[in-house]
Each structure stands twice: as structure tokens, then as C-alpha cells.
Amino acid sequence: MPETTDDRMKIADELVNGLLQNNVVIENIYVDPLVKPISTNNFFGVEFLNAIEQIVTNFKGIHTMYGLSNISFCLPNRPF
């Protein structure tokens, strides 16, 4: 799983451009930049947010989706 914004962008670039080259319109593409738990590394939240920002900036019209609850996995106050 990618840990940095750059790693996520390399994968997103390859996937999105591959789909575009195969005539998939950008509005039909959804990218999940993979939310990783901040309980294992507190920079994962920042890297995730940076990746979202770069994806929607670099690929106008693209959609993002993600399992946001993953970010709080194993944190003591997760139910809140």
C-alpha cells in the first residue's frame, strides 16, 4: 500500500491515464487513495489529504472515494 502522496499519485496517474487511453470518460472514474490508520503513523492523515487534493487538481472531473473510518482504526476513542 502506498504511504506517501507521491506514491499514491504515481499509481493514480498510471490508472487514470490507462483508463483514459481506453476511452473511459473522466467523469466515470473513481480513485481511492487508500486511507491508512494514523495509529501506526500520524503522517498518514496528511499524506491522504494531500493525495486527494492533488488527484482532483490534476484530473479535473474525476471522483474520489475512500474508507474514511480506516484513519481511526485502533484509536482508543474511535467510537466517537
MMTF fields as JSON, N, C-alpha, C and O atoms, coordinates in Angstrom:
{
  "mmtfVersion": "1.0.0",
  "mmtfProducer": "UNKNOWN",
  "numBonds": 319,
  "numAtoms": 320,
  "numGroups": 80,
  "numChains": 1,
  "numModels": 1,
  "chainsPerModel": [1],
  "groupsPerChain": [80],
  "chainIdList": ["A"],
  "bondAtomList": [4, 2, 8, 6, 12, 10, 16, 14, 20, 18, 24, 22, 28, 26, 32, 30, 36, 34, 40, 38, 44, 42, 48, 46, 52, 50, 56, 54, 60, 58, 64, 62, 68, 66, 72, 70, 76, 74, 80, 78, 84, 82, 88, 86, 92, 90, 96, 94, 100, 98, 104, 102, 108, 106, 112, 110, 116, 114, 120, 118, 124, 122, 128, 126, 132, 130, 136, 134, 140, 138, 144, 142, 148, 146, 152, 150, 156, 154, 160, 158, 164, 162, 168, 166, 172, 170, 176, 174, 180, 178, 184, 182, 188, 186, 192, 190, 196, 194, 200, 198, 204, 202, 208, 206, 212, 210, 216, 214, 220, 218, 224, 222, 228, 226, 232, 230, 236, 234, 240, 238, 244, 242, 248, 246, 252, 250, 256, 254, 260, 258, 264, 262, 268, 266, 272, 270, 276, 274, 280, 278, 284, 282, 288, 286, 292, 290, 296, 294, 300, 298, 304, 302, 308, 306, 312, 310, 316, 314],
  "bondOrderList": [1, 1, 1, 1, 1, 1, 1, 1, 1, 1, 1, 1, 1, 1, 1, 1, 1, 1, 1, 1, 1, 1, 1, 1, 1, 1, 1, 1, 1, 1, 1, 1, 1, 1, 1, 1, 1, 1, 1, 1, 1, 1, 1, 1, 1, 1, 1, 1, 1, 1, 1, 1, 1, 1, 1, 1, 1, 1, 1, 1, 1, 1, 1, 1, 1, 1, 1, 1, 1, 1, 1, 1, 1, 1, 1, 1, 1, 1, 1],
  "groupList": [{"groupName": "MET", "atomNameList": ["N", "CA", "C", "O"], "elementList": ["N", "C", "C", "O"], "formalChargeList": [0, 0, 0, 0], "bondAtomList": [1, 0, 2, 1, 3, 2], "bondOrderList": [1, 1, 2], "singleLetterCode": "M", "chemCompType": "L-PEPTIDE LINKING"}, {"groupName": "PRO", "atomNameList": ["N", "CA", "C", "O"], "elementList": ["N", "C", "C", "O"], "formalChargeList": [0, 0, 0, 0], "bondAtomList": [1, 0, 2, 1, 3, 2], "bondOrderList": [1, 1, 2], "singleLetterCode": "P", "chemCompType": "L-PEPTIDE LINKING"}, {"groupName": "GLU", "atomNameList": ["N", "CA", "C", "O"], "elementList": ["N", "C", "C", "O"], "formalChargeList": [0, 0, 0, 0], "bondAtomList": [1, 0, 2, 1, 3, 2], "bondOrderList": [1, 1, 2], "singleLetterCode": "E", "chemCompType": "L-PEPTIDE LINKING"}, {"groupName": "THR", "atomNameList": ["N", "CA", "C", "O"], "elementList": ["N", "C", "C", "O"], "formalChargeList": [0, 0, 0, 0], "bondAtomList": [1, 0, 2, 1, 3, 2], "bondOrderList": [1, 1, 2], "singleLetterCode": "T", "chemCompType": "L-PEPTIDE LINKING"}, {"groupName": "ASP", "atomNameList": ["N", "CA", "C", "O"], "elementList": ["N", "C", "C", "O"], "formalChargeList": [0, 0, 0, 0], "bondAtomList": [1, 0, 2, 1, 3, 2], "bondOrderList": [1, 1, 2], "singleLetterCode": "D", "chemCompType": "L-PEPTIDE LINKING"}, {"groupName": "ARG", "atomNameList": ["N", "CA", "C", "O"], "elementList": ["N", "C", "C", "O"], "formalChargeList": [0, 0, 0, 0], "bondAtomList": [1, 0, 2, 1, 3, 2], "bondOrderList": [1, 1, 2], "singleLetterCode": "R", "chemCompType": "L-PEPTIDE LINKING"}, {"groupName": "LYS", "atomNameList": ["N", "CA", "C", "O"], "elementList": ["N", "C", "C", "O"], "formalChargeList": [0, 0, 0, 0], "bondAtomList": [1, 0, 2, 1, 3, 2], "bondOrderList": [1, 1, 2], "singleLetterCode": "K", "chemCompType": "L-PEPTIDE LINKING"}, {"groupName": "ILE", "atomNameList": ["N", "CA", "C", "O"], "elementList": ["N", "C", "C", "O"], "formalChargeList": [0, 0, 0, 0], "bondAtomList": [1, 0, 2, 1, 3, 2], "bondOrderList": [1, 1, 2], "singleLetterCode": "I", "chemCompType": "L-PEPTIDE LINKING"}, {"groupName": "ALA", "atomNameList": ["N", "CA", "C", "O"], "elementList": ["N", "C", "C", "O"], "formalChargeList": [0, 0, 0, 0], "bondAtomList": [1, 0, 2, 1, 3, 2], "bondOrderList": [1, 1, 2], "singleLetterCode": "A", "chemCompType": "L-PEPTIDE LINKING"}, {"groupName": "LEU", "atomNameList": ["N", "CA", "C", "O"], "elementList": ["N", "C", "C", "O"], "formalChargeList": [0, 0, 0, 0], "bondAtomList": [1, 0, 2, 1, 3, 2], "bondOrderList": [1, 1, 2], "singleLetterCode": "L", "chemCompType": "L-PEPTIDE LINKING"}, {"groupName": "VAL", "atomNameList": ["N", "CA", "C", "O"], "elementList": ["N", "C", "C", "O"], "formalChargeList": [0, 0, 0, 0], "bondAtomList": [1, 0, 2, 1, 3, 2], "bondOrderList": [1, 1, 2], "singleLetterCode": "V", "chemCompType": "L-PEPTIDE LINKING"}, {"groupName": "ASN", "atomNameList": ["N", "CA", "C", "O"], "elementList": ["N", "C", "C", "O"], "formalChargeList": [0, 0, 0, 0], "bondAtomList": [1, 0, 2, 1, 3, 2], "bondOrderList": [1, 1, 2], "singleLetterCode": "N", "chemCompType": "L-PEPTIDE LINKING"}, {"groupName": "GLY", "atomNameList": ["N", "CA", "C", "O"], "elementList": ["N", "C", "C", "O"], "formalChargeList": [0, 0, 0, 0], "bondAtomList": [1, 0, 2, 1, 3, 2], "bondOrderList": [1, 1, 2], "singleLetterCode": "G", "chemCompType": "PEPTIDE LINKING"}, {"groupName": "GLN", "atomNameList": ["N", "CA", "C", "O"], "elementList": ["N", "C", "C", "O"], "formalChargeList": [0, 0, 0, 0], "bondAtomList": [1, 0, 2, 1, 3, 2], "bondOrderList": [1, 1, 2], "singleLetterCode": "Q", "chemCompType": "L-PEPTIDE LINKING"}, {"groupName": "TYR", "atomNameList": ["N", "CA", "C", "O"], "elementList": ["N", "C", "C", "O"], "formalChargeList": [0, 0, 0, 0], "bondAtomList": [1, 0, 2, 1, 3, 2], "bondOrderList": [1, 1, 2], "singleLetterCode": "Y", "chemCompType": "L-PEPTIDE LINKING"}, {"groupName": "SER", "atomNameList": ["N", "CA", "C", "O"], "elementList": ["N", "C", "C", "O"], "formalChargeList": [0, 0, 0, 0], "bondAtomList": [1, 0, 2, 1, 3, 2], "bondOrderList": [1, 1, 2], "singleLetterCode": "S", "chemCompType": "L-PEPTIDE LINKING"}, {"groupName": "PHE", "atomNameList": ["N", "CA", "C", "O"], "elementList": ["N", "C", "C", "O"], "formalChargeList": [0, 0, 0, 0], "bondAtomList": [1, 0, 2, 1, 3, 2], "bondOrderList": [1, 1, 2], "singleLetterCode": "F", "chemCompType": "L-PEPTIDE LINKING"}, {"groupName": "HIS", "atomNameList": ["N", "CA", "C", "O"], "elementList": ["N", "C", "C", "O"], "formalChargeList": [0, 0, 0, 0], "bondAtomList": [1, 0, 2, 1, 3, 2], "bondOrderList": [1, 1, 2], "singleLetterCode": "H", "chemCompType": "L-PEPTIDE LINKING"}, {"groupName": "CYS", "atomNameList": ["N", "CA", "C", "O"], "elementList": ["N", "C", "C", "O"], "formalChargeList": [0, 0, 0, 0], "bondAtomList": [1, 0, 2, 1, 3, 2], "bondOrderList": [1, 1, 2], "singleLetterCode": "C", "chemCompType": "L-PEPTIDE LINKING"}],
  "groupTypeList": [0, 1, 2, 3, 3, 4, 4, 5, 0, 6, 7, 8, 4, 2, 9, 10, 11, 12, 9, 9, 13, 11, 11, 10, 10, 7, 2, 11, 7, 14, 10, 4, 1, 9, 10, 6, 1, 7, 15, 3, 11, 11, 16, 16, 12, 10, 2, 16, 9, 11, 8, 7, 2, 13, 7, 10, 3, 11, 16, 6, 12, 7, 17, 3, 0, 14, 12, 9, 15, 11, 7, 15, 16, 18, 9, 1, 11, 5, 1, 16],
  "groupIdList": [1, 2, 3, 4, 5, 6, 7, 8, 9, 10, 11, 12, 13, 14, 15, 16, 17, 18, 19, 20, 21, 22, 23, 24, 25, 26, 27, 28, 29, 30, 31, 32, 33, 34, 35, 36, 37, 38, 39, 40, 41, 42, 43, 44, 45, 46, 47, 48, 49, 50, 51, 52, 53, 54, 55, 56, 57, 58, 59, 60, 61, 62, 63, 64, 65, 66, 67, 68, 69, 70, 71, 72, 73, 74, 75, 76, 77, 78, 79, 80],
  "secStructList": [7, 7, 7, 1, 2, 2, 2, 2, 2, 2, 2, 2, 2, 2, 2, 2, 2, 2, 2, 2, 2, 6, 6, 7, 7, 4, 4, 4, 7, 3, 3, 7, 7, 7, 7, 7, 7, 6, 6, 6, 7, 6, 6, 2, 2, 2, 2, 2, 2, 2, 2, 2, 2, 2, 2, 2, 2, 2, 1, 6, 6, 7, 3, 3, 7, 7, 7, 4, 4, 4, 4, 4, 6, 6, 7, 6, 6, 6, 6, 7],
  "xCoordList": [0.843, 0.0, 0.892, 1.889, 0.534, 1.342, 1.259, 0.2, 2.372, 2.408, 2.501, 2.052, 3.071, 3.264, 2.332, 1.767, 2.188, 1.398, 1.988, 1.254, 3.302, 3.957, 3.675, 3.412, 3.729, 3.433, 1.996, 1.733, 1.078, -0.333, -0.544, -1.321, 0.149, -0.014, 0.562, 0.015, 1.638, 2.199, 1.187, 0.985, 0.561, -0.437, -1.668, -2.164, -2.158, -3.332, -3.077, -3.944, -1.907, -1.566, -1.589, -2.145, -0.991, -0.955, -2.365, -2.722, -3.161, -4.51, -5.409, -6.079, -5.42, -6.295, -5.92, -6.792, -4.652, -4.233, -4.485, -4.808, -4.344, -4.669, -6.145, -6.513, -6.988, -8.424, -8.794, -9.601, -8.206, -8.493, -8.059, -8.748, -6.939, -6.458, -7.375, -7.36, -8.167, -9.115, -10.54, -11.516, -10.63, -11.894, -12.885, -14.089, -12.403, -13.263, -13.262, -12.199, -14.446, -14.508, -14.179, -14.51, -13.53, -13.019, -14.126, -13.894, -15.33, -16.449, -16.891, -17.626, -16.454, -16.793, -15.682, -15.773, -14.643, -13.501, -13.552, -13.732, -13.392, -13.327, -11.972, -11.556, -11.293, -9.974, -10.055, -10.584, -9.52, -9.432, -7.957, -7.211, -7.522, -6.108, -5.683, -4.582, -6.515, -6.213, -5.869, -4.749, -6.845, -6.656, -5.985, -6.455, -4.888, -4.201, -4.361, -4.477, -4.368, -4.584, -3.5, -2.308, -3.924, -2.947, -2.403, -1.464, -2.998, -2.469, -1.109, -0.351, -0.794, 0.507, 1.516, 2.724, 1.024, 1.902, 1.052, 0.135, 1.338, 0.482, 0.569, -0.212, 1.485, 1.575, 0.647, 0.445, 0.083, -0.789, -1.998, -2.447, -2.527, -3.672, -3.32, -4.081, -2.187, -1.731, -1.448, -1.833, -0.778, -0.476, -1.758, -1.837, -2.751, -4.035, -4.701, -5.144, -4.77, -5.393, -4.642, -5.262, -3.326, -2.53, -2.814, -2.901, -2.956, -3.24, -4.597, -4.723, -5.608, -6.94, -6.838, -7.369, -6.154, -6.013, -5.328, -5.777, -4.266, -3.539, -4.34, -4.289, -5.067, -5.865, -6.934, -7.075, -7.689, -8.767, -8.216, -8.886, -7.012, -6.376, -5.817, -5.981, -5.163, -4.515, -5.481, -5.204, -6.6, -7.555, -8.931, -9.787, -9.133, -10.395, -11.562, -11.549, -12.574, -13.767, -13.766, -14.775, -12.633, -12.533, -13.241, -13.439, -13.616, -14.253, -13.286, -12.427, -13.437, -12.664, -13.62, -14.749, -13.151, -13.908, -12.898, -11.75, -13.329, -12.377, -13.114, -14.228, -12.475, -12.999, -12.459, -11.486, -13.093, -12.582, -12.453, -11.607, -13.274, -13.172, -11.847, -11.453, -11.157, -9.853, -8.84, -7.938, -8.985, -7.994, -7.952, -6.917, -9.087, -9.141, -8.981, -9.168, -8.65, -8.512, -7.523, -6.425, -7.919, -7.114, -6.897, -6.053, -7.614, -7.513, -8.498, -9.586, -8.141, -8.97, -10.363, -11.303, -10.527, -11.835, -12.524, -13.329, -12.207, -12.762, -14.295, -14.833, -15.023, -16.488, -17.042, -18.138, -16.29, -16.772, -16.568, -16.912],
  "yCoordList": [-1.174, 0.0, 1.242, 1.295, 2.224, 3.444, 4.217, 4.289, 4.787, 5.544, 7.043, 7.818, 7.465, 8.893, 9.399, 8.621, 10.711, 11.339, 11.005, 10.683, 11.079, 10.775, 9.345, 9.106, 8.398, 7.006, 6.857, 6.156, 7.521, 7.461, 8.103, 7.602, 9.209, 9.902, 9.103, 9.149, 8.383, 7.538, 6.478, 6.231, 5.862, 4.831, 5.456, 4.936, 6.565, 7.229, 7.661, 7.5, 8.204, 8.656, 7.484, 7.591, 6.394, 5.221, 4.686, 4.381, 4.574, 4.044, 4.968, 4.523, 6.25, 7.195, 7.322, 7.264, 7.492, 7.63, 6.357, 6.429, 5.2, 3.945, 3.861, 3.416, 4.292, 4.287, 5.294, 4.995, 6.479, 7.499, 7.027, 7.287, 6.347, 5.829, 4.737, 4.446, 4.141, 3.115, 3.661, 2.92, 4.975, 5.668, 5.694, 5.814, 5.584, 5.785, 7.277, 7.88, 7.877, 9.318, 9.6, 8.815, 10.719, 11.058, 11.077, 10.726, 11.486, 11.55, 10.169, 10.07, 9.111, 7.742, 7.073, 5.887, 7.823, 7.254, 7.672, 8.848, 6.7, 6.918, 6.416, 5.306, 7.233, 6.856, 6.827, 7.743, 5.761, 5.616, 5.684, 4.736, 6.81, 6.957, 6.217, 6.445, 5.358, 4.474, 5.208, 5.681, 5.284, 5.858, 4.813, 3.68, 5.194, 4.286, 4.803, 6.012, 3.916, 4.316, 5.247, 4.982, 6.325, 7.231, 6.669, 7.219, 5.57, 4.93, 4.291, 4.034, 4.033, 3.445, 4.487, 4.267, 5.621, 6.702, 7.967, 8.027, 8.964, 10.151, 11.006, 11.946, 10.714, 11.458, 10.906, 11.546, 9.72, 9.13, 10.003, 10.047, 10.693, 11.583, 12.727, 13.049, 13.335, 14.445, 13.958, 14.61, 12.816, 12.256, 11.955, 12.199, 11.433, 11.137, 12.414, 12.465, 13.445, 14.713, 15.353, 15.888, 15.302, 15.837, 15.072, 15.67, 13.77, 12.953, 13.317, 13.453, 13.475, 13.876, 15.199, 15.34, 16.168, 17.478, 17.381, 17.997, 16.624, 16.504, 15.743, 16.087, 14.726, 13.951, 14.828, 14.831, 15.573, 16.39, 17.6, 18.136, 18.036, 19.143, 18.67, 19.348, 17.52, 17.021, 16.377, 16.343, 15.873, 15.181, 15.827, 15.307, 16.939, 17.68, 16.79, 16.172, 16.734, 15.954, 14.556, 13.854, 14.147, 12.804, 12.772, 13.81, 11.589, 11.404, 10.68, 9.919, 10.926, 10.185, 9.491, 9.933, 8.405, 7.684, 7.045, 6.806, 6.771, 6.24, 5.741, 6.172, 4.83, 4.325, 5.18, 4.814, 6.309, 7.283, 6.721, 7.177, 5.747, 5.176, 4.455, 4.23, 4.091, 3.425, 4.293, 3.776, 5.605, 6.501, 6.382, 6.628, 6.0, 5.929, 4.509, 4.291, 3.556, 2.17, 2.057, 2.611, 1.344, 1.086, 2.306, 2.263, 3.37, 4.521, 4.339, 3.803, 4.772, 4.495, 5.132, 4.554, 6.281, 6.949, 6.812, 7.661, 5.755, 5.545, 5.601, 6.148, 5.063, 5.124, 6.557, 6.77, 7.522, 8.904, 9.477, 10.633],
  "zCoordList": [0.0, 0.0, 0.0, 0.719, -0.797, -0.848, 0.463, 1.086, 0.87, 2.118, 1.896, 2.74, 0.783, 0.552, -0.542, -1.311, -0.592, -1.644, -3.004, -3.938, -3.123, -4.402, -4.853, -6.032, -3.924, -4.266, -4.758, -5.734, -4.074, -4.474, -5.847, -6.66, -6.096, -7.369, -8.535, -9.637, -8.318, -9.378, -9.796, -10.985, -8.817, -9.095, -9.759, -10.758, -9.21, -9.78, -11.21, -12.069, -11.478, -12.821, -13.809, -14.902, -13.416, -14.292, -14.545, -15.683, -13.488, -13.627, -14.447, -15.379, -14.098, -14.781, -16.246, -17.113, -16.535, -17.929, -18.729, -19.914, -18.101, -18.773, -19.121, -20.208, -18.187, -18.454, -19.538, -20.418, -19.474, -20.489, -21.876, -22.862, -21.956, -23.24, -23.791, -24.987, -22.91, -23.324, -23.391, -23.272, -23.585, -23.849, -22.692, -22.918, -21.461, -20.3, -20.008, -19.862, -19.92, -19.673, -18.217, -17.329, -17.986, -16.645, -15.593, -14.436, -15.995, -15.05, -14.562, -13.58, -15.231, -14.833, -14.024, -13.708, -13.691, -12.969, -11.504, -11.186, -10.626, -9.178, -8.69, -9.023, -7.907, -7.379, -5.853, -5.223, -5.283, -3.83, -3.443, -3.688, -2.832, -2.489, -1.218, -0.718, -0.702, 0.422, 1.72, 1.915, 2.576, 3.902, 4.772, 4.867, 5.405, 6.32, 7.749, 7.955, 8.729, 10.113, 10.653, 10.503, 11.276, 11.883, 13.197, 13.771, 13.668, 14.883, 14.613, 15.548, 13.345, 13.005, 12.542, 12.629, 12.051, 11.605, 11.505, 10.686, 12.314, 12.348, 11.091, 10.946, 10.182, 8.924, 7.844, 6.812, 8.079, 7.071, 6.762, 5.617, 7.752, 7.519, 6.591, 5.678, 6.815, 5.971, 4.557, 3.587, 4.434, 3.112, 2.348, 1.144, 3.034, 2.402, 1.886, 0.739, 2.734, 2.324, 1.162, 0.243, 1.196, 0.084, -1.199, -2.272, -1.098, -2.286, -2.878, -4.095, -2.036, -2.525, -3.268, -4.369, -2.665, -3.284, -4.651, -5.618, -4.727, -5.993, -7.047, -8.228, -6.638, -7.592, -8.239, -9.462, -7.428, -8.011, -8.757, -9.64, -8.418, -9.136, -10.479, -11.494, -10.486, -11.698, -12.684, -13.883, -12.203, -13.061, -12.9, -12.184, -13.556, -13.457, -13.863, -14.927, -12.995, -13.282, -12.689, -12.747, -12.117, -11.535, -10.185, -9.554, -9.754, -8.449, -7.513, -7.958, -6.225, -5.228, -4.282, -4.073, -3.721, -2.702, -1.766, -2.143, -0.548, 0.418, 1.647, 1.942, 2.354, 3.613, 4.748, 5.407, 4.97, 5.931, 7.347, 8.116, 7.694, 9.044, 9.26, 10.404, 8.195, 8.33, 9.063, 9.721, 8.953, 9.549, 11.071, 11.691, 11.672, 13.135, 13.671, 14.869, 12.842, 13.28, 14.44, 14.387, 15.475, 16.692, 17.572, 18.468, 17.354, 18.259, 19.407, 19.199, 20.611, 21.792, 21.746, 22.291, 21.125, 21.094, 19.736, 19.351, 19.028, 17.694, 17.64, 16.677, 18.627, 18.535, 18.451, 17.934, 18.955, 18.9, 17.534, 17.292]
}
